[in-house]
Amino acid sequence: MGVGGHINPGDMVCGGDRRLDWVRTLRRALTRELREELSLDGHTAPQFLGVIHERRSEVGRVHVGPACCCRVRGRPRLTEAELCDLR
């Protein structure tokens, strides 16, 4: 199952040198999205698979996303209306 979202300002983590720590930031954003969209609190550390960038739509042309894989604990519960219409 795929989950998408944005990195929010509250997801950002800086290291001791005050530079953005991308790995910790992405992990925090992924954890938040799993909690918000699927009501999941537990998961294994995400494994980075690559980058998604599609150029067919206006939205896709200006967004990129990391593709990650992780195992989750429990059963997902769809919490956002647009997810509930999936077939």
C-alpha positions as CSV (number, residue, x, y, z in Angstrom):
1,M,0.0,0.0,0.0
2,G,1.3,3.4,-0.8
3,V,1.1,6.5,1.4
4,G,1.9,10.0,0.2
5,G,2.2,13.3,1.9
6,H,4.3,16.4,2.4
7,I,7.2,17.2,4.7
8,N,5.8,19.7,7.1
9,P,7.9,22.2,9.0
10,G,7.4,20.3,12.2
11,D,9.0,17.2,10.6
12,M,12.3,18.9,10.1
13,V,15.3,17.8,12.2
14,C,18.6,19.6,12.2
15,G,21.9,18.1,13.3
16,G,24.5,19.6,15.6
17,D,25.8,21.7,12.8
18,R,22.4,23.2,12.3
19,R,22.0,21.6,8.8
20,L,18.9,19.7,7.9
21,D,19.2,16.0,8.6
22,W,17.4,14.6,5.6
23,V,17.3,11.0,6.9
24,R,15.8,11.9,10.3
25,T,13.4,14.4,8.6
26,L,12.1,11.8,6.1
27,R,11.7,9.2,8.9
28,R,9.7,11.7,11.0
29,A,7.5,12.7,8.1
30,L,6.8,9.0,7.2
31,T,5.9,8.2,10.8
32,R,3.5,11.1,10.9
33,E,1.9,10.2,7.6
34,L,1.4,6.5,8.6
35,R,-0.2,7.7,11.8
36,E,-2.5,10.3,10.1
37,E,-3.6,8.4,7.0
38,L,-3.6,4.8,8.3
39,S,-3.8,5.1,12.1
40,L,-0.5,3.1,12.4
41,D,1.9,3.8,15.2
42,G,4.5,1.1,14.8
43,H,6.7,0.3,11.9
44,T,10.2,-0.9,11.1
45,A,12.9,1.5,9.9
46,P,12.1,2.6,6.4
47,Q,14.2,1.3,3.6
48,F,14.9,3.9,0.9
49,L,14.0,2.5,-2.6
50,G,14.4,5.4,-4.9
51,V,12.7,8.6,-6.0
52,I,9.3,9.1,-7.6
53,H,9.0,11.9,-10.2
54,E,6.3,11.9,-12.8
55,R,6.0,14.6,-15.4
56,R,2.5,14.0,-16.8
57,S,0.5,16.2,-14.5
58,E,1.0,19.8,-13.3
59,V,1.4,18.5,-9.7
60,G,3.9,15.8,-10.7
61,R,6.1,18.2,-12.6
62,V,6.8,20.2,-9.4
63,H,7.0,17.4,-6.8
64,V,9.4,14.6,-6.1
65,G,9.0,12.0,-3.5
66,P,11.1,9.4,-1.8
67,A,9.9,5.8,-2.2
68,C,10.4,3.8,1.0
69,C,9.3,0.4,2.2
70,C,8.7,-0.6,5.8
71,R,6.7,-3.3,7.7
72,V,3.9,-2.1,9.9
73,R,2.4,-3.5,13.0
74,G,-1.3,-3.9,13.2
75,R,-3.9,-3.5,10.5
76,P,-4.2,-0.2,8.7
77,R,-7.4,1.8,9.2
78,L,-8.1,4.3,6.4
79,T,-8.8,7.7,8.0
80,E,-9.0,10.1,5.1
81,A,-12.1,10.3,2.9
82,E,-10.3,10.1,-0.4
83,L,-8.5,6.9,0.7
84,C,-11.8,5.2,1.6
85,D,-13.0,5.4,-2.0
86,L,-10.1,3.2,-3.3
87,R,-11.1,0.0,-5.1
